[in-house]
Amino acid sequence: MSERYKKLTSHGAISIPVAMRRDIGLQGGDPMQVSQEGGRIIIESYVPRCVFCGNTENVKKFEGKGICASCARKAIALLEGGED
């Protein structure tokens, strides 16, 4: 694991060193997910997931939630009178 010392700005921001960004393929503007666990701050690439099945492929946002094409088709079929 690579470690670097960085200072937090007065606005709470911290920059990720360019070598680390290159190593994991991050680019400026990439969405990130920030979480807290046991006194640690965890920063990960944000990958939208379907709220129904957890799939990360072909996910679109709807009303602030992620839904994949497969679950969307199932929901449409159900709403149009299909079986559940």
GUMISE-272285 format. One line per field, with one value per atom (N, C-alpha, C, O): residue number from 0; x negated, y, z negated. Coordinates in steps of 0.001 Angstrom, whole numbers, padded with zeros to 6 digits, always signed. Layout:
% GUMISE-272285
nr	[NUM ...];
east	[X ...];
north	[Y ...];
up	[Z ...];
This chain:
% GUMISE-272285
nr	[0 0 0 0 1 1 1 1 2 2 2 2 3 3 3 3 4 4 4 4 5 5 5 5 6 6 6 6 7 7 7 7 8 8 8 8 9 9 9 9 10 10 10 10 11 11 11 11 12 12 12 12 13 13 13 13 14 14 14 14 15 15 15 15 16 16 16 16 17 17 17 17 18 18 18 18 19 19 19 19 20 20 20 20 21 21 21 21 22 22 22 22 23 23 23 23 24 24 24 24 25 25 25 25 26 26 26 26 27 27 27 27 28 28 28 28 29 29 29 29 30 30 30 30 31 31 31 31 32 32 32 32 33 33 33 33 34 34 34 34 35 35 35 35 36 36 36 36 37 37 37 37 38 38 38 38 39 39 39 39 40 40 40 40 41 41 41 41 42 42 42 42 43 43 43 43 44 44 44 44 45 45 45 45 46 46 46 46 47 47 47 47 48 48 48 48 49 49 49 49 50 50 50 50 51 51 51 51 52 52 52 52 53 53 53 53 54 54 54 54 55 55 55 55 56 56 56 56 57 57 57 57 58 58 58 58 59 59 59 59 60 60 60 60 61 61 61 61 62 62 62 62 63 63 63 63 64 64 64 64 65 65 65 65 66 66 66 66 67 67 67 67 68 68 68 68 69 69 69 69 70 70 70 70 71 71 71 71 72 72 72 72 73 73 73 73 74 74 74 74 75 75 75 75 76 76 76 76 77 77 77 77 78 78 78 78 79 79 79 79 80 80 80 80 81 81 81 81 82 82 82 82 83 83 83 83];
east	[-000844 +000000 -000885 -001814 -000596 -001335 -000755 +000465 -001610 -001148 -001806 -002969 -001063 -001558 -000981 +000105 -001691 -001219 -000626 -001313 +000631 +001302 +002050 +002559 +002115 +002867 +004277 +004501 +005217 +006597 +006712 +006183 +007394 +007573 +008611 +009294 +008726 +009710 +011136 +012063 +011325 +012645 +012878 +013920 +011932 +012092 +011647 +011911 +010976 +010537 +009127 +008327 +008858 +007519 +007258 +008157 +006055 +005746 +005109 +004369 +005418 +004841 +003644 +003800 +002453 +001256 +001430 +002060 +000862 +001026 +000564 +001184 -000496 -000974 +000082 +000289 +000743 +001794 +002984 +003556 +003363 +004484 +004188 +005059 +002967 +002587 +002604 +003063 +002097 +002042 +003410 +003534 +004444 +005773 +006719 +007902 +006205 +006990 +008006 +009009 +007781 +008691 +008355 +007189 +009395 +009211 +010018 +010972 +009632 +010365 +011828 +012146 +012714 +014143 +014783 +016008 +013976 +014540 +015342 +014885 +016533 +017313 +016662 +016152 +016691 +016093 +017132 +018029 +016993 +017867 +017034 +015956 +017521 +016806 +017634 +018823 +016992 +017688 +016776 +015579 +017376 +016642 +016858 +017976 +015780 +015873 +014842 +013640 +015294 +014400 +013338 +012182 +013693 +012743 +011872 +010990 +012112 +011353 +012253 +013458 +011674 +012392 +011973 +010783 +012959 +012706 +013195 +014353 +012319 +012654 +012523 +011456 +013616 +013637 +014273 +015034 +013956 +014632 +016108 +016460 +016969 +018408 +018860 +018624 +019505 +020066 +021557 +021945 +022412 +023851 +024306 +023866 +025183 +025692 +027211 +027856 +027763 +029211 +029680 +029126 +030695 +031188 +031914 +032123 +032303 +033042 +032144 +032312 +031185 +030380 +028889 +028142 +028449 +027050 +026144 +024938 +026702 +025944 +025296 +025859 +024123 +023445 +023382 +022845 +023923 +023879 +025186 +026269 +025075 +026232 +027213 +028425 +026688 +027513 +027793 +026889 +029051 +029489 +030090 +030613 +030010 +030616 +032085 +032428 +032952 +034365 +034820 +034730 +035310 +035759 +034673 +034967 +033409 +032295 +031790 +030885 +032352 +031943 +031453 +031856 +030580 +030095 +030993 +031467 +031228 +031998 +031369 +031087 +031153 +030562 +031653 +032841 +031244 +032194 +033051 +034247 +032455 +033194 +034311 +035445 +034002 +035020 +036064 +037240 +035652 +036604 +037596 +038794 +037109 +038007 +038989 +040175 +038497 +039371 +040433 +041592 +040047 +040992 +042046 +043227 +041637 +042583 +043567 +044769 +043063 +043925 +044938 +046106 +044488 +045371 +046449 +047623 +046059 +047017 +047989 +049113 +047576 +048462 +049338 +050027 +049312 +050209 +049567 +050264 +048244 +047562 +047505 +047987 +046925 +046787 +045575 +044635 +045599 +044451 +043569 +042562];
north	[-001177 +000000 +001233 +001341 +002151 +003393 +004432 +004538 +005199 +006222 +007549 +007599 +008613 +009974 +010838 +010555 +011875 +012836 +014021 +014648 +014338 +015465 +016254 +015681 +017573 +018420 +018647 +018779 +018689 +019007 +020518 +021257 +020998 +022443 +022956 +022168 +024266 +024859 +024529 +024649 +024117 +023730 +022230 +021741 +021491 +020055 +019213 +018011 +019818 +019071 +018520 +019043 +017452 +016871 +016414 +015888 +016608 +016178 +014786 +014441 +014013 +012672 +012800 +013277 +012388 +012530 +011906 +010860 +012565 +012145 +010702 +009980 +010277 +008895 +007891 +006866 +008184 +007297 +007296 +006241 +008472 +008549 +007756 +007059 +007857 +007109 +005610 +004835 +005201 +003773 +003115 +001964 +003840 +003224 +003772 +003432 +004615 +005066 +006150 +006241 +006978 +008083 +009283 +009548 +010009 +011236 +012344 +012075 +013586 +014722 +014642 +014354 +014894 +014843 +013489 +013372 +012450 +011130 +011203 +011822 +010584 +010593 +009682 +008609 +010128 +009367 +009162 +009983 +008066 +007763 +007889 +007303 +008644 +008858 +008256 +008543 +007417 +006801 +006818 +007087 +006526 +006510 +005158 +004643 +004588 +003273 +003195 +003248 +003071 +002902 +003982 +003669 +005234 +006330 +006548 +007406 +005778 +005921 +006528 +006279 +007312 +007851 +007041 +006895 +006517 +005658 +006376 +006787 +006525 +007167 +006123 +005537 +005890 +004885 +005481 +006445 +004906 +005294 +004959 +003888 +005876 +005643 +004851 +005249 +003737 +002906 +002789 +002169 +003380 +003269 +001812 +001050 +001435 +000067 +000078 +001038 -000988 -001160 -001419 -002277 -000682 -000856 -002176 -002608 -002823 -004072 -005308 -006211 -005351 -006571 -006356 -007327 -005099 -004821 -004782 -004574 -004980 -004962 -003587 -002568 -003562 -002289 -001992 -000960 -002881 -002690 -002094 -002518 -001109 -000490 +000091 -000067 +000766 +001350 +002813 +003569 +003193 +004573 +005088 +004316 +006403 +007019 +007306 +007823 +006970 +007284 +007707 +006938 +008940 +009477 +009333 +009046 +009537 +009501 +008116 +007979 +007093 +005712 +005074 +005486 +004065 +003348 +002179 +001473 +001975 +000814 +000304 +001082 -001013 -001594 -001866 -001864 -002098 -002327 -003566 -003566 -004603 -005841 -005614 -006039 -004955 -004687 -003699 -003808 -002740 -001793 -002533 -002251 -003477 -004265 -005076 -005152 -005681 -006457 -005568 -005968 -004367 -003427 -002990 -002908 -002710 -002307 -003433 -003194 -004661 -005813 -005986 -006286 -005797 -005928 -004846 -005128 -003629 -002518 -002658 -002160 -003321 -003517 -004758 -005150 -005371 -006495 -007855 -008868 -007905 -009196 -009788 -009181 -010961 -011615 -011095 -010585 -011228 -010786 -011926 -011719];
up	[+000000 +000000 +000000 -000800 +000890 +001007 +000052 -000071 -000625 -001564 -001252 -000853 -001433 -001260 -002374 -002882 -002752 -003734 -002993 -002187 -003248 -002614 -003677 -004640 -003501 -004424 -003907 -002704 -004832 -004531 -004377 -005207 -003332 -003162 -004154 -004807 -004262 -005173 -004743 -005544 -003492 -002993 -003094 -002659 -003659 -003845 -002659 -002627 -001683 -000504 -000699 -001476 +000032 +000048 +001485 +002141 +001965 +003326 +003291 +002370 +004309 +004441 +005372 +006496 +004941 +005768 +007153 +007302 +008157 +009548 +009777 +010558 +009123 +009300 +008842 +009491 +007733 +007232 +008182 +008458 +008687 +009630 +010886 +011405 +011376 +012579 +012325 +013164 +011148 +010809 +010850 +011268 +010418 +010376 +011443 +011456 +012335 +013484 +013206 +013914 +012196 +011907 +012771 +013062 +013180 +013944 +013282 +012553 +013538 +013008 +013402 +014555 +012462 +012735 +012489 +012541 +012219 +011925 +010626 +009665 +010571 +009330 +008289 +008612 +007046 +005956 +004857 +004668 +004148 +003021 +001754 +001662 +000781 -000474 -001600 -001733 -002410 -003540 -004767 -004676 -005896 -007170 -007815 -007850 -008326 -008965 -010077 -009815 -011294 -012434 -012554 -012839 -012346 -012474 -011244 -011255 -010181 -008935 -007868 -007848 -006997 -005853 -004637 -004356 -003917 -002764 -001510 -001439 -000525 +000736 +001831 +002014 +002566 +003631 +004876 +004798 +006009 +007234 +007084 +006590 +007511 +007429 +008640 +009781 +008388 +009448 +009163 +008172 +010024 +009774 +009832 +010693 +008915 +008834 +008889 +008467 +009408 +009433 +008002 +007314 +007551 +006185 +005998 +004865 +007087 +006996 +007018 +006199 +007955 +008104 +007806 +007694 +007676 +007385 +008600 +008464 +009787 +011037 +011241 +010840 +011859 +012145 +013638 +014039 +014464 +015911 +016417 +016014 +017303 +017950 +016934 +017077 +015903 +014851 +015176 +015531 +015048 +015250 +013948 +013145 +013747 +012565 +012845 +013908 +011895 +011973 +010584 +009627 +010484 +009192 +008123 +006962 +008529 +007594 +007248 +006424 +007855 +007590 +008884 +009971 +008772 +009941 +010276 +009387 +011568 +012023 +013320 +014231 +013391 +014596 +015629 +015305 +016855 +017943 +017685 +017978 +017145 +016892 +015869 +016089 +014767 +013742 +014258 +013909 +015081 +015660 +016552 +016510 +017363 +018225 +017380 +017703 +016299 +015413 +014775 +014668 +014352 +013737 +014744 +014406 +015969 +017017 +017300 +017415 +017412 +017663 +016536 +016784 +015304 +014141 +014186 +013948 +014485 +014533 +015694 +015622 +016752 +017907 +017761 +018703 +016587 +016340 +016387 +016334 +016487 +016492 +015100 +014143 +014979 +013679 +012941 +013550 +011607 +010805 +010403 +009726];
